[in-house]
Amino acid sequence: MPRLMPTALLSTLLLFSPVGLPPAAAADLSTLSERSGFIQTGRYPEVLQLCDEFVKAYPKAVRCIQFGTTPEGRPMKALVVSTSGALSAEQAHQRRLPVVLIQGGIHAGEIDGKDAGFLALRELLEGKAAPGVLDKLVWVFVPVFNIDGHERFAAWNRPNQRGPAEMGWRTTAQNFNLNRDYLKADSAEMQAMLALVNQWDPLAYVDLHVTDGAKFQHDISIQVEPIHAGDPQLRASGRALRDNVIAELAAAGSLPLPYYPSFVVRDDPASGFEDSVAPPRFSHGYFQLRNRIGMLVETHSWKEYPVRVRITRNTIVSVLQQMAEDGQDWQAVAQAADQRARSLAGSPVALSYKTGPASHIVDFQGYAYSRTPSEVSGTLMTRYDESQPQVWKVPLRDDIQPDVVVDAPGAGYLVPAAHAAWVAEKLRQHGVEFRRLGAQAAVATDVFRADSSTFAGDSMESHQRLKVTGQWRPERHDIVAGSLFVPIAQPRARLVMALLEPDAPDSLLAWGEFNNAFERKEYMEDYVAEDVAREMLRDPAVKAAFEQRLREDAAFAADPAARLDFFYQRHASWDQQYNLYPVMRLDQVP
């Protein structure tokens, strides 16, 4: 079983914690976790009960809402909290109050956020923490996002995590990892969450996790975007939020990090760390595309559960304090970013980022360790001695630069009628603006024809991913009635490009949604191709090109099928839609 906290150690932690956990409150507003001394965590019916009980205790400050239903039929609940009197999205927007959405349990074994969130909620409402904060903002708290996974309850669901005694499972009942689903939005849970986000438009979205990985002293990492990516002016707000939260956590006795502490080389501390910008399948990679702030919170799995709950509680309170103090200013910057996004047409936009090889040495609070061969696995294995704290001097690579950069289209994207129904639904899920078109003839477009396409060998999140190379080329195409026009002049222009640019790492194309367009469906028999080739070789230009290819490309010369395809691809029978990405770019509004 996961290690449990000895009673004496638990008492010491509660007594000497810089922000100590309070004694259990009245049973109707405390969690099983709190009553057990943070040894256990409750099941989902407790969340439903607490949602109602907080409303009964604080009817003017708390609202319990249902924003979806899981595939196994469980209600998805959120608590809306504010002492401002604004308990609806409309009221929050009318009063220009910043909205903070904080979620726990997206990976339901990593459940610190649920218990810490209820603890922080009660303390805030009782005035024991950050008095007045709830007057200046609206907090939308989702205690458990992956509810069906939460109810797959067992002691060994997180074998490399210290507590609670039992916990939920990482993925949903349909085996989706929700923190890979933000952009593709396959799951019912994510579609419900995006609807909640579209309704409330949170300035900040805080995603509470627990790491995997090595043993070391650091107890939490805080990663935020936009800092390296997204709207340049909004990056300063993201950095201020991150740095202020980290400073407050450090003042409370934590050892926070601004990057995820995963070794560059697995299981080798000497390899150091690499910071990065997450692609938009992840929460903190997604929200910068909406010109909002995404924060990934990762407590350290090897810290005992009471410690992790305390630190997560401190993080929640700190985030809310920062938002109460500076949220309105940051919200103004975010809304200005929306307006700047409307003017991205023709401008270079980064679709992905990479970390350069340059590094610098950092002091990392680790433990003494040894690396010796394992008689079990037969490889070098790292073993840590937690009785010997040690400062590691290791490299950190954090020179993050744009990688794939594409100019935004002059007007927007055209989705042909054949794909309009399902793409429209995907755009609606993300709150993207679009409109349907009537028939139009001979419109100037840019089309993407793939020079190569590579299908992934393994399934990922139920998809066969696709990688293409190619370029946009001008062509004229008729527009069939019912096609979609997706304008680039909209607040979520970056999100539009992340969905529709073929080179974007989590585009609909990259997730395999357009694979049919890159599958060859028609063929020419070899004996027919032979006759066609002989006829086409009568053309001196074709003959010269064929002979040049034979001279310069040995693999082509040795491949009979490739040689016949040389002629087939030049023949009138060739499928001109093969390897044609069925989304076009427009430089003029249709």
BALUM-359812 format. One line per 5 residues: number of its first residue (from 1); their letters; for each residue z, y, x of C-alpha. Coordinates in nm, 2 decimals, always signed. Example, Ala and Ser with C-alpha at 12.3 -4.5 7.8 and 13.67 -1.06 7.14 Angstrom:
2
1	as	+0.78:-0.45:+1.23 | +0.71:-0.11:+1.37;
END
This chain:
590
1	mprlm	+0.00:+0.00:+0.00 | -0.04:+0.37:+0.11 | +0.27:+0.49:+0.29 | +0.54:+0.64:+0.07 | +0.76:+0.93:+0.17;
6	ptall	+1.12:+0.83:+0.25 | +1.37:+1.01:+0.03 | +1.55:+1.17:+0.33 | +1.22:+1.31:+0.47 | +1.12:+1.43:+0.13;
11	stlll	+1.44:+1.62:+0.08 | +1.40:+1.78:+0.43 | +1.04:+1.89:+0.35 | +1.14:+2.05:+0.02 | +1.44:+2.22:+0.19;
16	fspvg	+1.26:+2.36:+0.49 | +0.91:+2.41:+0.36 | +0.81:+2.78:+0.40 | +0.72:+2.79:+0.03 | +0.95:+2.51:-0.10;
21	lppaa	+0.86:+2.30:-0.41 | +1.10:+2.39:-0.69 | +1.32:+2.14:-0.87 | +1.16:+1.97:-1.17 | +1.12:+2.20:-1.47;
26	aadls	+1.18:+2.10:-1.83 | +1.00:+1.77:-1.90 | +0.75:+1.93:-2.13 | +0.59:+2.14:-1.86 | +0.65:+1.93:-1.55;
31	tlser	+0.43:+1.65:-1.42 | +0.52:+1.29:-1.34 | +0.44:+1.38:-0.99 | +0.71:+1.65:-0.98 | +0.97:+1.43:-1.16;
36	sgfiq	+0.90:+1.15:-0.91 | +0.96:+1.37:-0.61 | +0.58:+1.38:-0.55 | +0.56:+1.00:-0.50 | +0.34:+0.93:-0.80;
41	tgryp	+0.07:+1.11:-1.00 | +0.03:+1.08:-1.38 | -0.26:+0.94:-1.58 | -0.51:+1.15:-1.78 | -0.31:+1.15:-2.11;
46	evlql	-0.06:+1.36:-1.92 | -0.32:+1.63:-1.86 | -0.41:+1.63:-2.23 | -0.04:+1.67:-2.32 | +0.03:+1.94:-2.07;
51	cdefv	-0.28:+2.13:-2.18 | -0.13:+2.15:-2.53 | +0.23:+2.21:-2.42 | +0.14:+2.51:-2.20 | -0.04:+2.66:-2.50;
56	kaypk	+0.27:+2.60:-2.71 | +0.50:+2.76:-2.45 | +0.27:+3.05:-2.37 | +0.04:+3.11:-2.67 | -0.06:+3.46:-2.56;
61	avrci	-0.14:+3.36:-2.20 | -0.29:+3.01:-2.22 | -0.58:+2.85:-2.41 | -0.67:+2.48:-2.39 | -1.04:+2.42:-2.43;
66	qfgtt	-1.27:+2.11:-2.43 | -1.60:+2.17:-2.24 | -1.75:+1.82:-2.24 | -1.70:+1.45:-2.30 | -1.73:+1.19:-2.03;
71	pegrp	-1.96:+0.88:-2.05 | -1.65:+0.67:-2.14 | -1.56:+0.91:-2.42 | -1.28:+1.11:-2.27 | -1.24:+1.48:-2.34;
76	mkalv	-1.30:+1.72:-2.05 | -1.03:+1.98:-2.07 | -0.97:+2.32:-1.90 | -0.69:+2.57:-1.93 | -0.78:+2.93:-1.96;
81	vstsg	-0.50:+3.14:-1.82 | -0.44:+3.52:-1.82 | -0.17:+3.76:-1.93 | -0.43:+4.03:-1.98 | -0.51:+3.93:-2.33;
86	alsae	-0.86:+3.81:-2.23 | -0.87:+3.44:-2.31 | -1.25:+3.41:-2.38 | -1.55:+3.46:-2.16 | -1.67:+3.75:-2.37;
91	qahqr	-1.33:+3.93:-2.34 | -1.32:+3.87:-1.96 | -1.67:+4.01:-1.92 | -1.61:+4.31:-2.15 | -1.30:+4.40:-1.95;
96	rlpvv	-1.47:+4.33:-1.62 | -1.20:+4.09:-1.51 | -1.28:+3.86:-1.23 | -1.28:+3.49:-1.33 | -1.16:+3.22:-1.09;
101	liqgg	-1.25:+2.86:-1.17 | -1.03:+2.61:-0.98 | -1.09:+2.24:-1.02 | -0.91:+1.93:-0.91 | -1.01:+1.57:-0.90;
106	ihage	-1.39:+1.59:-0.84 | -1.31:+1.29:-0.62 | -1.03:+1.15:-0.84 | -0.85:+0.97:-0.56 | -0.80:+1.31:-0.39;
111	idgkd	-0.58:+1.44:-0.67 | -0.36:+1.70:-0.50 | -0.53:+1.98:-0.70 | -0.42:+1.85:-1.04 | -0.05:+1.83:-0.95;
116	agfla	-0.05:+2.15:-0.74 | -0.24:+2.33:-1.01 | +0.01:+2.25:-1.28 | +0.29:+2.35:-1.05 | +0.13:+2.68:-0.96;
121	lrell	+0.05:+2.75:-1.33 | +0.41:+2.71:-1.44 | +0.54:+2.92:-1.15 | +0.30:+3.20:-1.22 | +0.38:+3.20:-1.59;
126	egkaa	+0.75:+3.19:-1.52 | +0.71:+3.49:-1.28 | +0.84:+3.28:-0.98 | +0.51:+3.32:-0.79 | +0.29:+3.63:-0.75;
131	pgvld	+0.42:+3.84:-1.04 | +0.15:+4.04:-1.22 | -0.15:+3.84:-1.08 | -0.25:+3.70:-1.41 | -0.27:+4.05:-1.56;
136	klvwv	-0.57:+4.12:-1.34 | -0.79:+3.81:-1.37 | -0.87:+3.51:-1.57 | -0.80:+3.17:-1.42 | -1.00:+2.87:-1.56;
141	fvpvf	-0.82:+2.56:-1.44 | -0.99:+2.21:-1.46 | -0.71:+1.97:-1.36 | -0.94:+1.67:-1.33 | -1.32:+1.69:-1.31;
146	nidgh	-1.40:+1.32:-1.26 | -1.19:+1.19:-1.55 | -1.34:+0.84:-1.59 | -1.29:+0.79:-1.21 | -0.93:+0.92:-1.24;
151	erfaa	-0.85:+0.64:-1.49 | -0.98:+0.37:-1.25 | -0.63:+0.37:-1.12 | -0.49:+0.16:-0.83 | -0.29:+0.17:-0.51;
156	wnrpn	-0.57:+0.11:-0.26 | -0.83:+0.35:-0.39 | -0.77:+0.57:-0.09 | -0.67:+0.34:+0.20 | -0.67:+0.61:+0.46;
161	qrgpa	-0.46:+0.86:+0.26 | -0.08:+0.89:+0.24 | +0.01:+0.90:-0.12 | +0.04:+0.92:-0.41 | +0.15:+0.56:-0.48;
166	emgwr	-0.16:+0.51:-0.71 | -0.46:+0.72:-0.77 | -0.81:+0.73:-0.92 | -1.15:+0.64:-0.77 | -1.40:+0.86:-0.58;
171	ttaqn	-1.70:+0.83:-0.82 | -1.76:+0.84:-1.19 | -1.79:+0.55:-1.43 | -2.16:+0.57:-1.37 | -2.09:+0.57:-0.99;
176	fnlnr	-2.21:+0.92:-0.94 | -2.04:+1.12:-0.66 | -2.00:+1.45:-0.84 | -1.99:+1.65:-0.51 | -2.35:+1.55:-0.45;
181	dylka	-2.46:+1.64:-0.80 | -2.45:+2.02:-0.83 | -2.82:+2.09:-0.80 | -2.97:+1.77:-0.94 | -2.71:+1.76:-1.22;
186	dsaem	-2.77:+1.40:-1.32 | -2.42:+1.33:-1.46 | -2.29:+1.42:-1.80 | -1.98:+1.56:-1.62 | -2.18:+1.80:-1.40;
191	qamla	-2.40:+1.91:-1.69 | -2.08:+2.00:-1.88 | -1.94:+2.18:-1.58 | -2.25:+2.38:-1.53 | -2.24:+2.48:-1.90;
196	lvnqw	-1.88:+2.60:-1.84 | -1.99:+2.79:-1.53 | -2.28:+2.95:-1.72 | -2.04:+3.06:-1.99 | -1.76:+3.20:-1.77;
201	dplay	-1.97:+3.31:-1.46 | -1.67:+3.28:-1.22 | -1.67:+3.51:-0.92 | -1.51:+3.23:-0.72 | -1.53:+2.85:-0.77;
206	vdlhv	-1.26:+2.66:-0.58 | -1.30:+2.29:-0.53 | -0.98:+2.10:-0.42 | -1.02:+1.79:-0.20 | -0.85:+1.57:+0.06;
211	tdgak	-1.02:+1.49:+0.39 | -1.10:+1.15:+0.54 | -1.09:+1.12:+0.92 | -0.88:+1.12:+1.22 | -0.51:+1.19:+1.27;
216	fqhdi	-0.41:+1.54:+1.39 | -0.16:+1.82:+1.31 | -0.39:+2.05:+1.11 | -0.31:+2.02:+0.74 | -0.59:+2.20:+0.56;
221	siqve	-0.94:+2.34:+0.60 | -1.08:+2.63:+0.41 | -1.46:+2.66:+0.40 | -1.64:+2.94:+0.21 | -1.99:+3.05:+0.14;
226	pihag	-2.15:+3.30:+0.14 | -2.04:+3.37:+0.50 | -2.33:+3.22:+0.70 | -2.57:+3.20:+0.41 | -2.67:+3.38:+0.09;
231	dpqlr	-2.67:+3.75:+0.01 | -2.59:+3.94:+0.33 | -2.36:+4.20:+0.16 | -2.17:+3.93:-0.03 | -2.10:+3.75:+0.29;
236	asgra	-1.83:+4.01:+0.38 | -1.65:+3.93:+0.06 | -1.66:+3.56:+0.12 | -1.53:+3.61:+0.47 | -1.25:+3.83:+0.36;
241	lrdnv	-1.14:+3.58:+0.10 | -1.14:+3.29:+0.35 | -0.97:+3.48:+0.63 | -0.70:+3.62:+0.40 | -0.62:+3.28:+0.25;
246	iaela	-0.61:+3.13:+0.60 | -0.38:+3.40:+0.72 | -0.14:+3.35:+0.43 | -0.14:+2.98:+0.47 | -0.06:+3.02:+0.85;
251	aagsl	+0.22:+3.26:+0.76 | +0.36:+2.99:+0.53 | +0.37:+2.74:+0.82 | +0.04:+2.56:+0.77 | -0.22:+2.49:+1.04;
256	plpyy	-0.54:+2.59:+0.86 | -0.89:+2.56:+0.99 | -1.21:+2.75:+0.89 | -1.44:+2.44:+0.94 | -1.43:+2.07:+0.83;
261	psfvv	-1.26:+1.87:+1.10 | -1.51:+1.58:+1.14 | -1.60:+1.48:+1.49 | -1.95:+1.53:+1.61 | -1.94:+1.17:+1.74;
266	rddpa	-1.76:+0.94:+1.50 | -1.41:+0.84:+1.62 | -1.44:+1.04:+1.94 | -1.21:+1.34:+1.95 | -1.36:+1.46:+2.28;
271	sgfed	-1.69:+1.53:+2.11 | -1.54:+1.82:+1.92 | -1.66:+1.97:+1.59 | -1.96:+2.14:+1.43 | -1.95:+2.40:+1.16;
276	svapp	-2.24:+2.42:+0.91 | -2.37:+2.54:+0.58 | -2.36:+2.27:+0.32 | -2.67:+2.21:+0.11 | -2.64:+2.29:-0.26;
281	rfshg	-2.56:+1.93:-0.36 | -2.21:+2.04:-0.26 | -2.00:+2.29:-0.45 | -1.96:+2.54:-0.17 | -2.33:+2.51:-0.09;
286	yfqlr	-2.43:+2.57:-0.45 | -2.25:+2.88:-0.56 | -2.39:+3.11:-0.29 | -2.73:+3.05:-0.45 | -2.58:+3.21:-0.77;
291	nrigm	-2.45:+3.51:-0.57 | -2.09:+3.38:-0.62 | -1.82:+3.26:-0.39 | -1.77:+2.89:-0.34 | -1.46:+2.76:-0.16;
296	lveth	-1.40:+2.40:-0.04 | -1.03:+2.32:+0.02 | -0.96:+2.00:+0.21 | -0.60:+1.90:+0.27 | -0.55:+1.64:+0.54;
301	swkey	-0.53:+1.28:+0.42 | -0.27:+1.18:+0.67 | -0.02:+1.43:+0.56 | +0.23:+1.30:+0.30 | +0.16:+1.37:-0.06;
306	pvrvr	+0.45:+1.62:-0.11 | +0.32:+1.82:+0.19 | -0.03:+1.82:+0.06 | +0.07:+1.93:-0.29 | +0.28:+2.22:-0.15;
311	itrnt	-0.01:+2.34:+0.07 | -0.26:+2.31:-0.22 | -0.02:+2.50:-0.44 | +0.01:+2.77:-0.17 | -0.37:+2.79:-0.15;
316	ivsvl	-0.41:+2.83:-0.53 | -0.16:+3.11:-0.54 | -0.31:+3.28:-0.24 | -0.66:+3.27:-0.39 | -0.54:+3.42:-0.71;
321	qqmae	-0.35:+3.69:-0.52 | -0.66:+3.78:-0.33 | -0.87:+3.79:-0.64 | -0.61:+4.01:-0.82 | -0.61:+4.26:-0.53;
326	dgqdw	-0.98:+4.27:-0.44 | -1.16:+4.07:-0.71 | -1.30:+4.37:-0.89 | -1.45:+4.51:-0.57 | -1.59:+4.18:-0.48;
331	qavaq	-1.73:+4.14:-0.83 | -1.91:+4.46:-0.80 | -2.07:+4.34:-0.47 | -2.17:+4.01:-0.65 | -2.33:+4.20:-0.94;
336	aadqr	-2.52:+4.42:-0.69 | -2.63:+4.09:-0.52 | -2.77:+3.99:-0.86 | -2.98:+4.30:-0.86 | -3.09:+4.25:-0.50;
341	arsla	-3.20:+3.90:-0.59 | -3.44:+4.04:-0.84 | -3.63:+4.21:-0.56 | -3.67:+3.90:-0.33 | -4.04:+3.86:-0.41;
346	gspva	-4.24:+3.83:-0.08 | -3.92:+3.83:+0.13 | -3.82:+3.55:+0.37 | -3.55:+3.33:+0.22 | -3.36:+3.06:+0.41;
351	lsykt	-3.37:+2.72:+0.23 | -3.15:+2.54:+0.49 | -2.95:+2.62:+0.80 | -2.89:+2.44:+1.13 | -2.62:+2.46:+1.39;
356	gpash	-2.74:+2.53:+1.74 | -2.63:+2.34:+2.06 | -2.42:+2.63:+2.20 | -2.05:+2.56:+2.18 | -1.72:+2.71:+2.30;
361	ivdfq	-1.39:+2.55:+2.37 | -1.11:+2.57:+2.10 | -0.75:+2.46:+2.10 | -0.71:+2.20:+1.84 | -0.37:+2.07:+1.74;
366	gyays	-0.40:+1.69:+1.77 | -0.19:+1.40:+1.90 | -0.20:+1.20:+2.21 | -0.45:+0.92:+2.18 | -0.61:+0.63:+2.37;
371	rtpse	-0.95:+0.48:+2.33 | -0.96:+0.11:+2.41 | -1.18:-0.19:+2.32 | -1.10:-0.35:+1.99 | -1.07:-0.73:+1.97;
376	vsgtl	-1.17:-0.70:+1.60 | -1.48:-0.48:+1.60 | -1.57:-0.52:+1.96 | -1.61:-0.14:+2.01 | -1.40:+0.14:+2.15;
381	mtryd	-1.13:+0.23:+1.90 | -0.92:+0.55:+1.90 | -0.55:+0.51:+1.84 | -0.32:+0.81:+1.78 | +0.05:+0.85:+1.87;
386	esqpq	+0.19:+1.08:+1.61 | +0.52:+1.11:+1.81 | +0.33:+1.31:+2.08 | +0.17:+1.63:+1.96 | -0.10:+1.74:+2.19;
391	vwkvp	-0.34:+2.04:+2.22 | -0.70:+1.92:+2.25 | -0.94:+2.15:+2.42 | -1.27:+2.05:+2.26 | -1.61:+2.21:+2.19;
396	lrddi	-1.68:+2.38:+1.86 | -2.05:+2.44:+1.77 | -2.06:+2.72:+1.52 | -2.38:+2.91:+1.60 | -2.53:+2.87:+1.25;
401	qpdvv	-2.89:+3.00:+1.20 | -3.15:+2.97:+0.93 | -3.37:+2.66:+0.96 | -3.63:+2.63:+0.69 | -3.74:+2.98:+0.59;
406	vdapg	-4.00:+3.04:+0.32 | -4.13:+3.37:+0.17 | -4.05:+3.40:-0.20 | -4.35:+3.40:-0.42 | -4.48:+3.74:-0.54;
411	agylv	-4.42:+3.66:-0.91 | -4.27:+3.31:-0.95 | -4.35:+2.95:-1.02 | -4.57:+2.77:-1.27 | -4.46:+2.43:-1.40;
416	paaha	-4.75:+2.26:-1.58 | -4.71:+2.15:-1.94 | -4.70:+1.78:-1.84 | -4.36:+1.84:-1.67 | -4.24:+2.14:-1.88;
421	awvae	-4.00:+1.95:-2.11 | -3.77:+1.79:-1.84 | -3.80:+2.08:-1.59 | -3.71:+2.33:-1.87 | -3.39:+2.13:-1.94;
426	klrqh	-3.30:+2.13:-1.58 | -3.35:+2.51:-1.56 | -3.14:+2.56:-1.87 | -2.86:+2.36:-1.71 | -2.85:+2.61:-1.42;
431	gvefr	-2.89:+2.92:-1.64 | -3.23:+3.00:-1.48 | -3.47:+3.23:-1.67 | -3.81:+3.10:-1.77 | -4.07:+3.13:-2.05;
436	rlgaq	-4.34:+2.92:-2.20 | -4.70:+3.03:-2.17 | -5.01:+3.01:-2.38 | -5.34:+2.87:-2.25 | -5.50:+3.07:-1.97;
441	aavat	-5.82:+3.00:-1.77 | -5.89:+3.02:-1.40 | -5.56:+3.17:-1.28 | -5.51:+3.24:-0.91 | -5.23:+3.01:-0.78;
446	dvfra	-5.10:+2.87:-0.46 | -5.07:+2.49:-0.46 | -4.89:+2.26:-0.22 | -5.09:+1.96:-0.10 | -4.89:+1.72:+0.11;
451	dsstf	-5.03:+1.62:+0.45 | -4.78:+1.34:+0.47 | -4.51:+1.20:+0.23 | -4.23:+0.97:+0.33 | -4.02:+0.79:+0.07;
456	agdsm	-3.66:+0.70:+0.17 | -3.60:+0.34:+0.24 | -3.26:+0.34:+0.06 | -3.14:+0.46:-0.28 | -2.91:+0.77:-0.28;
461	eshqr	-2.72:+0.86:-0.59 | -2.97:+0.65:-0.79 | -3.27:+0.84:-0.64 | -3.54:+0.75:-0.39 | -3.56:+1.07:-0.19;
466	lkvtg	-3.89:+1.21:-0.07 | -3.98:+1.41:+0.24 | -4.32:+1.59:+0.25 | -4.50:+1.80:+0.50 | -4.78:+2.04:+0.40;
471	qwrpe	-4.84:+2.40:+0.31 | -4.92:+2.62:+0.02 | -5.30:+2.69:-0.02 | -5.48:+2.93:-0.27 | -5.66:+2.76:-0.55;
476	rhdiv	-5.76:+2.86:-0.91 | -5.63:+2.65:-1.19 | -5.63:+2.67:-1.57 | -5.29:+2.70:-1.74 | -5.24:+2.47:-2.03;
481	agslf	-5.04:+2.59:-2.33 | -4.68:+2.50:-2.30 | -4.66:+2.55:-1.92 | -4.35:+2.73:-1.78 | -4.34:+3.05:-1.59;
486	vpiaq	-4.02:+3.08:-1.38 | -4.00:+3.44:-1.25 | -3.86:+3.51:-0.91 | -3.74:+3.85:-1.03 | -3.41:+3.72:-1.16;
491	prarl	-3.04:+3.71:-1.04 | -3.07:+3.34:-0.95 | -3.39:+3.37:-0.74 | -3.23:+3.18:-0.45 | -3.13:+2.90:-0.69;
496	vmall	-3.49:+2.89:-0.83 | -3.63:+2.84:-0.48 | -3.37:+2.58:-0.40 | -3.49:+2.38:-0.71 | -3.87:+2.43:-0.68;
501	epdap	-3.96:+2.48:-0.31 | -4.07:+2.14:-0.18 | -3.91:+2.20:+0.16 | -3.57:+2.28:+0.02 | -3.32:+2.00:+0.11;
506	dslla	-3.20:+1.94:-0.25 | -3.51:+2.04:-0.44 | -3.63:+1.84:-0.74 | -3.90:+1.71:-0.52 | -3.66:+1.61:-0.24;
511	wgefn	-3.45:+1.41:-0.50 | -3.76:+1.21:-0.60 | -3.82:+1.37:-0.94 | -4.19:+1.42:-0.86 | -4.25:+1.09:-0.67;
516	nafer	-4.53:+0.99:-0.91 | -4.75:+1.27:-0.78 | -4.73:+1.12:-0.43 | -4.81:+0.76:-0.53 | -5.17:+0.65:-0.50;
521	keyme	-5.29:+0.51:-0.83 | -5.67:+0.46:-0.80 | -5.87:+0.27:-0.53 | -6.23:+0.20:-0.42 | -6.32:-0.16:-0.34;
526	dyvae	-6.42:-0.21:+0.02 | -6.77:-0.33:-0.05 | -6.83:-0.01:-0.26 | -6.67:+0.21:+0.01 | -6.91:+0.05:+0.27;
531	dvare	-7.21:+0.15:+0.06 | -7.07:+0.50:+0.00 | -7.00:+0.54:+0.37 | -7.35:+0.45:+0.47 | -7.49:+0.70:+0.22;
536	mlrdp	-7.26:+0.97:+0.33 | -7.34:+0.92:+0.70 | -7.69:+1.06:+0.62 | -7.52:+1.40:+0.62 | -7.51:+1.52:+0.98;
541	avkaa	-7.19:+1.71:+0.93 | -7.01:+1.40:+0.79 | -7.15:+1.18:+1.07 | -7.04:+1.42:+1.34 | -6.68:+1.45:+1.19;
546	feqrl	-6.66:+1.07:+1.17 | -6.77:+1.01:+1.52 | -6.54:+1.28:+1.66 | -6.24:+1.12:+1.48 | -6.34:+0.78:+1.63;
551	redaa	-6.34:+0.93:+1.98 | -6.02:+1.12:+1.95 | -5.80:+0.89:+1.74 | -5.76:+0.54:+1.87 | -5.54:+0.43:+1.59;
556	faadp	-5.79:+0.55:+1.33 | -6.07:+0.37:+1.51 | -5.88:+0.04:+1.51 | -5.79:+0.07:+1.14 | -6.06:-0.05:+0.90;
561	aarld	-5.89:+0.08:+0.59 | -5.84:+0.43:+0.74 | -6.21:+0.44:+0.84 | -6.32:+0.36:+0.48 | -6.07:+0.61:+0.34;
566	ffyqr	-6.23:+0.88:+0.56 | -6.53:+0.85:+0.33 | -6.35:+0.78:+0.01 | -6.14:+1.10:+0.04 | -6.47:+1.30:+0.07;
571	haswd	-6.63:+1.13:-0.23 | -6.64:+1.27:-0.59 | -6.42:+0.98:-0.71 | -6.13:+1.07:-0.49 | -5.81:+1.17:-0.70;
576	qqynl	-5.77:+1.54:-0.63 | -5.42:+1.53:-0.78 | -5.29:+1.27:-0.53 | -5.03:+1.44:-0.30 | -5.06:+1.76:-0.51;
581	ypvmr	-4.71:+1.89:-0.59 | -4.72:+1.96:-0.96 | -4.55:+2.30:-0.94 | -4.76:+2.61:-0.84 | -4.67:+2.95:-0.70;
586	ldqvp	-4.80:+3.27:-0.86 | -4.83:+3.62:-0.70 | -4.92:+3.78:-1.04 | -4.71:+3.76:-1.36 | -4.92:+3.56:-1.61;
END
